[in-house]
Amino acid sequence: MPPPIVLSFAASDPSGGAGLQADLMTVSALGCHALSVTTALTVQDSLGVAGILAIDADWVEDQARTLLQDMPVAAFKIGLLGSADNILIIADILADYPLLPVVLDPVLASGRGDELADDEMIAALRELLLPLTTILTPNTLEARRLADPAQAAHGDQAVDVDVCAQRLLSLGCEYLLLTGTHDNTPRVVNRLYGRDAGLLRSDSWDRLPGSYHGSGCTLASAIAAHLARGLPVSEAAQAAQDYTWQALAAGFRVGMGQYLPDRFFRLRAGGGDPLA
């Protein structure tokens, strides 16, 4: 039997730390076959993003439709999309595959704060993509900005995370995995909410030293891989967190900026089976 297939919509990151490159490595490391639709080209390194060029929406659609007509995709992963037009066309595509799980990582800014989504794109994410999303994976900064763009624009970060979660779930996504990587806490606490059930689980992880490029991409694509392999959402979220934490713990610094996760830490350690 061929491996399950995950289709990623994301921007290309030439550093290999985030974006499509991170998705391809993560999905492959977890035993799936990765397809990629390029939504934007970026100029970036381990320090940050210097430039972004959105791909024309017609090209995004042609990439995706061609692949979907040829191969049986089991899950979608969505990252940086480049433009509101791209969000619109991707929403149209996802609407044609309502039974497939969709993992949305709302990439709004780089690790050092480079803006990667404007107000029009945030509005399109809220109105068009969240209703089609199986599981949304924001950090607390992204959650507050998505839940209440007007309030976030005035620098108000005081909104309770549980309130943010409920606002985002009310916009249509089925599940929300809210990550605590940006919180000032001794341990990283990630919370999984369900639209009907509220808080489903809370997972706590040792906070690692340093800063990592592509941790959110790794987590979201790991969830997509586990969903493609048939795991329920709660189990997929826990397994993806464990994989991501281990990839970060094994991370390496090859540039002048952030550490890069080692998505192949099991193979590099001589573990053999990537799913063990």
CORWOWO-V88300 format. One record per run of one state. SS is the DSSP state (a for helix, b for strand, c for the rest). FROM is the first residue (numbers start at 1). TO is the last residue. If there is no record, write none. Layout:
[[SS:FROM:TO] [SS:FROM:TO]]
This chain:
[[c:1:4] [b:5:12] [c:13:18] [a:19:29] [c:30:32] [b:33:44] [c:45:48] [b:49:54] [c:55:56] [a:57:70] [c:71:74] [b:75:78] [c:79:83] [a:84:95] [c:96:100] [b:101:104] [c:105:108] [b:109:109] [c:110:114] [b:115:115] [c:116:118] [a:119:132] [c:133:134] [b:135:136] [c:137:138] [b:139:139] [a:140:147] [c:148:148] [a:149:153] [c:154:160] [a:161:170] [c:171:174] [b:175:179] [c:180:186] [b:187:194] [c:195:197] [b:198:206] [c:207:211] [b:212:213] [c:214:214] [a:215:228] [c:229:232] [a:233:249] [c:250:251] [b:252:252] [c:253:258] [b:259:260] [c:261:264] [a:265:268] [c:269:276]]
